[in-house]
Amino acid sequence: MTPPPTQPVPAPADAPQATVPRLATDALTAWYGTSSGVRDVTLAFRENTVTALIGPSGCGKSTLLRSLNRMHELVPGTRVTGRVLLDGYDIYEPGINPIQVRRRIGMVFQRPTPFPTMSIAENVAAGLAVGPRLSRADRAGIVEQALKRAALWDEVKDRLRESPLNLSGGQQQRLCVARTVAPEPEVILLDEPTASLDPSGAAHIEELVQELKREFTVVIVTHNLQQAGRVSDLTAFFYLGELVEVGPTTRIFTAPLKPQTEAYITGRFG
C-alpha cells in the first residue's frame, strides 16, 4: 500500500507524546444512508498503547471501530467522510485495497469466530491467505509464534489438527487473536472481546491485551468500565455519536473534564 503522504493528525493535548500516531482519524463521520453513526471524530491512537472506547449502547463506538479498517463499508448503504490515517496515509484514498488494509489493521469480534471446517492450525494460517507464498515449515513457524503471542500454544500444541470447536469459548477467542496477529498487523481492533466469555476467559483476554501492546497498537471497545480501567492507557468517551472526551485513563476515571463523562463514569446513565 503506497499512497501519497498526507499530514498526520495531532494527538490530544494530554496524550502520551510520540512522533506520528500509528493510527488516527481526521473529522471522520460514518454514515448509514442519511444518518450518521459517529460524527466528526478526530482521534489519535499511539504505538504500543491501548485505547479504550467507552459509552452507552448506540453511541457509535463499534461503528467507529469498523471504520478504522474499512469494515463499515461492507454494510450496504454505508459510507464514510473524513480520513483514517495509518502511519500518515489515508486508507480511504482511491486505489487502496481494503483487503490489504485489513491485513495491517486486524480485528477480533465480540463472539469467537473460528472457522469450524478448519483445524486449529489452519485457522491461524487462514490469516496468511493474503500475502507471499510460504513453505510448509515457514507457515508452521508462523502458526506457532502466533499461538504463543495469543498465550495459547501450550494449551493446543498437541491438538493442532483438532477442530477449534473442541476449545472453550475463551480459547476460541484467543485462537481468533492468533489468527489476527499471524499476518503481522500494526493495529489490533477488539470489539467487546470478552462479552461472551466467563470471568476466567475474560481474565485471560485482559492479560493478553497487556502483552499485545508490547508489539501492537490496540483499540478496544468495551461496556465494562472496570475492564477499561484495567487494560487501557487512554480512554475515549462517546455519547450520541460524538467524541466527548479523550485522555489518560486514570484522569478520565478520576477527574473527567466534561459533565457527560462524569455522569457516565459514576453510573448516572448508560
C-alpha positions as CSV (number, residue, x, y, z in Angstrom):
1,M,0.0,0.0,0.0
2,T,1.9,3.1,-1.2
3,P,-0.5,6.1,-1.4
4,P,0.9,9.6,-1.4
5,P,1.7,11.0,2.0
6,T,-0.8,13.1,3.9
7,Q,-0.5,15.2,7.0
8,P,-0.9,13.3,10.3
9,V,-3.5,14.3,12.8
10,P,-2.2,15.8,16.1
11,A,-2.8,13.8,19.3
12,P,-4.9,15.1,22.1
13,A,-3.0,17.5,24.4
14,D,-2.8,15.2,27.3
15,A,-2.0,12.0,25.3
16,P,1.4,10.4,25.7
17,Q,3.9,12.1,23.4
18,A,5.3,10.3,20.3
19,T,6.2,11.3,16.8
20,V,3.4,10.3,14.4
21,P,0.3,8.4,15.6
22,R,0.3,4.8,14.3
23,L,-3.4,5.3,13.5
24,A,-5.6,8.4,13.5
25,T,-8.9,9.8,12.4
26,D,-9.5,13.3,11.0
27,A,-13.0,14.6,11.0
28,L,-14.3,11.1,10.5
29,T,-18.1,10.6,10.0
30,A,-19.5,7.2,9.3
31,W,-22.9,7.1,7.6
32,Y,-25.8,4.6,7.4
33,G,-27.7,6.0,4.5
34,T,-28.5,9.6,5.5
35,S,-27.9,9.0,9.3
36,S,-24.5,9.2,10.9
37,G,-23.5,6.6,13.4
38,V,-20.5,8.6,14.5
39,R,-19.7,12.3,13.7
40,D,-16.6,14.4,13.1
41,V,-14.2,12.3,15.1
42,T,-10.6,13.4,15.3
43,L,-8.6,11.0,17.4
44,A,-5.1,9.6,17.6
45,F,-4.0,6.1,18.5
46,R,-0.4,5.8,19.6
47,E,2.0,3.0,19.0
48,N,2.2,0.4,21.8
49,T,-0.8,1.9,23.6
50,V,-4.2,0.5,24.5
51,T,-7.1,2.9,23.8
52,A,-10.5,2.0,25.2
53,L,-13.6,3.3,23.5
54,I,-16.5,3.6,26.1
55,G,-20.0,5.0,26.1
56,P,-23.6,3.8,26.3
57,S,-25.1,1.4,23.7
58,G,-25.7,3.0,20.3
59,C,-23.2,5.8,20.9
60,G,-21.0,4.9,17.9
61,K,-18.1,3.0,19.4
62,S,-18.4,-0.1,17.3
63,T,-19.2,1.9,14.2
64,L,-16.0,3.9,14.7
65,L,-14.0,0.7,15.2
66,R,-15.3,-0.9,12.0
67,S,-14.5,2.3,10.1
68,L,-10.8,2.1,11.2
69,N,-10.2,-0.9,8.9
70,R,-12.9,-0.3,6.3
71,M,-15.3,-3.0,7.6
72,H,-18.0,-0.4,7.9
73,E,-18.3,-0.2,4.1
74,L,-19.2,-3.9,4.0
75,V,-22.7,-3.0,5.2
76,P,-24.9,-2.0,2.2
77,G,-25.7,1.8,2.1
78,T,-22.9,2.9,4.3
79,R,-20.0,5.3,3.6
80,V,-17.5,7.5,5.5
81,T,-16.3,11.0,5.1
82,G,-13.1,12.4,6.6
83,R,-9.9,10.4,6.8
84,V,-8.4,7.4,8.6
85,L,-4.6,7.7,8.6
86,L,-2.4,4.6,9.0
87,D,1.2,5.8,9.5
88,G,0.1,9.1,8.0
89,Y,-1.5,7.6,4.9
90,D,-5.3,7.8,4.2
91,I,-6.7,4.2,4.0
92,Y,-9.7,5.6,2.1
93,E,-7.7,7.0,-0.7
94,P,-8.9,5.8,-4.2
95,G,-7.0,2.7,-5.3
96,I,-6.3,1.4,-1.8
97,N,-7.1,-2.3,-1.4
98,P,-9.3,-2.8,1.6
99,I,-8.2,-6.4,2.0
100,Q,-4.6,-5.1,2.4
101,V,-5.9,-2.5,4.9
102,R,-7.5,-5.3,7.0
103,R,-4.3,-7.2,6.9
104,R,-2.5,-4.3,8.5
105,I,-5.4,-3.4,10.9
106,G,-6.7,-6.7,12.3
107,M,-9.9,-7.1,14.1
108,V,-11.3,-9.5,16.8
109,F,-15.1,-9.6,17.2
110,Q,-17.4,-9.8,20.2
111,R,-18.1,-13.5,19.8
112,P,-15.3,-16.0,18.9
113,T,-15.4,-16.7,15.2
114,P,-13.2,-19.7,14.4
115,F,-13.7,-21.4,11.1
116,P,-15.4,-24.6,12.0
117,T,-14.4,-26.7,9.0
118,M,-10.7,-25.9,9.6
119,S,-8.3,-27.3,12.2
120,I,-6.8,-25.1,14.9
121,A,-3.6,-24.7,12.9
122,E,-5.5,-24.0,9.7
123,N,-7.5,-21.3,11.5
124,V,-4.3,-19.5,12.4
125,A,-2.8,-19.9,8.9
126,A,-6.0,-18.5,7.4
127,G,-4.7,-15.1,8.3
128,L,-1.8,-15.6,5.9
129,A,-4.0,-16.2,2.9
130,V,-3.3,-12.8,1.5
131,G,0.5,-12.3,1.2
132,P,3.6,-14.1,-0.1
133,R,3.5,-17.9,-0.7
134,L,5.1,-19.7,2.3
135,S,6.8,-23.0,2.7
136,R,5.2,-25.5,5.0
137,A,8.0,-25.0,7.5
138,D,7.7,-21.2,7.4
139,R,3.9,-21.5,7.8
140,A,4.2,-23.8,10.8
141,G,6.7,-21.5,12.4
142,I,4.3,-18.5,12.0
143,V,1.4,-20.5,13.4
144,E,3.4,-21.5,16.4
145,Q,4.6,-17.9,17.0
146,A,1.1,-16.5,16.6
147,L,-0.3,-19.1,19.1
148,K,2.4,-18.1,21.6
149,R,1.6,-14.5,21.2
150,A,-2.0,-15.3,21.9
151,A,-1.0,-17.3,25.0
152,L,-2.5,-20.4,23.6
153,W,0.4,-22.5,22.3
154,D,1.0,-24.6,25.5
155,E,-2.7,-25.5,25.6
156,V,-3.1,-26.6,21.9
157,K,0.4,-27.6,20.7
158,D,-0.6,-31.3,20.7
159,R,-4.0,-30.6,19.3
160,L,-3.2,-28.5,16.2
161,R,-5.2,-30.9,13.9
162,E,-8.3,-30.9,16.0
163,S,-11.4,-28.8,15.4
164,P,-11.4,-25.4,17.1
165,L,-14.9,-26.3,18.3
166,N,-13.3,-28.6,20.8
167,L,-11.8,-25.5,22.6
168,S,-13.5,-23.5,25.3
169,G,-15.0,-20.1,24.5
170,G,-12.0,-18.3,25.9
171,Q,-9.6,-20.5,24.0
172,Q,-11.6,-19.9,20.8
173,Q,-11.3,-16.1,21.3
174,R,-7.5,-16.4,21.8
175,L,-7.4,-18.5,18.7
176,C,-9.0,-15.6,16.8
177,V,-6.4,-13.3,18.3
178,A,-3.7,-15.7,17.0
179,R,-5.3,-15.6,13.5
180,T,-5.3,-11.8,13.7
181,V,-1.7,-11.4,14.7
182,A,-0.3,-14.1,12.3
183,P,0.0,-11.6,9.3
184,E,1.9,-9.1,11.5
185,P,-0.6,-6.3,11.6
186,E,0.3,-2.9,13.0
187,V,-3.0,-2.3,14.8
188,I,-5.4,-4.7,16.5
189,L,-9.1,-3.8,17.0
190,L,-11.0,-5.6,19.7
191,D,-14.8,-5.2,19.7
192,E,-16.2,-6.3,23.1
193,P,-13.8,-9.3,23.0
194,T,-14.9,-10.6,26.4
195,A,-18.6,-10.0,26.2
196,S,-19.5,-13.7,25.6
197,L,-16.8,-15.2,27.9
198,D,-17.0,-16.4,31.5
199,P,-14.8,-14.5,34.1
200,S,-11.9,-16.9,33.7
201,G,-11.9,-16.5,29.9
202,A,-12.3,-12.7,30.2
203,A,-9.3,-12.5,32.6
204,H,-7.1,-14.4,30.0
205,I,-8.1,-11.9,27.3
206,E,-7.4,-8.9,29.6
207,E,-3.9,-10.3,30.4
208,L,-3.4,-10.9,26.7
209,V,-4.2,-7.3,25.8
210,Q,-1.4,-6.1,28.1
211,E,1.0,-8.5,26.2
212,L,-0.2,-7.4,22.8
213,K,0.5,-3.8,23.3
214,R,4.2,-4.5,23.6
215,E,4.1,-5.2,19.8
216,F,0.9,-3.6,18.5
217,T,-1.3,-0.6,18.8
218,V,-4.5,-1.8,20.4
219,V,-8.0,-0.3,20.3
220,I,-10.7,-1.9,22.4
221,V,-14.5,-1.3,22.6
222,T,-15.9,-2.2,26.0
223,H,-19.1,-1.6,28.0
224,N,-17.2,-2.8,31.1
225,L,-15.8,0.3,32.8
226,Q,-13.7,-1.7,35.2
227,Q,-12.2,-3.5,32.2
228,A,-11.4,-0.2,30.5
229,G,-9.7,0.9,33.7
230,R,-7.6,-2.3,33.9
231,V,-6.4,-2.6,30.4
232,S,-6.2,0.8,28.7
233,D,-3.7,3.6,28.7
234,L,-6.1,6.1,27.1
235,T,-9.9,6.2,27.2
236,A,-12.2,8.0,24.8
237,F,-15.8,8.6,25.8
238,F,-18.6,8.7,23.2
239,Y,-22.1,9.9,23.5
240,L,-24.8,10.1,20.8
241,G,-22.3,9.6,18.1
242,E,-19.9,12.2,19.2
243,L,-16.4,12.0,20.8
244,V,-17.0,13.9,24.1
245,E,-13.6,13.5,25.8
246,V,-10.3,11.6,25.5
247,G,-7.3,11.4,27.8
248,P,-5.2,9.2,30.0
249,T,-7.5,6.5,31.6
250,T,-6.6,7.4,35.1
251,R,-7.6,11.0,34.6
252,I,-10.8,10.2,32.7
253,F,-11.9,7.9,35.6
254,T,-10.9,10.2,38.4
255,A,-11.2,13.7,37.1
256,P,-13.2,13.9,33.8
257,L,-13.4,17.3,32.3
258,K,-16.9,17.0,30.8
259,P,-20.1,16.6,32.8
260,Q,-21.4,13.9,30.4
261,T,-18.3,11.8,31.0
262,E,-18.6,12.2,34.8
263,A,-22.3,11.2,34.7
264,Y,-21.5,8.1,32.7
265,I,-18.5,7.1,34.8
266,T,-20.4,7.5,38.0
267,G,-23.3,5.4,36.7
268,R,-25.9,8.2,36.4
269,F,-26.8,6.9,32.9
270,G,-25.7,4.3,30.4
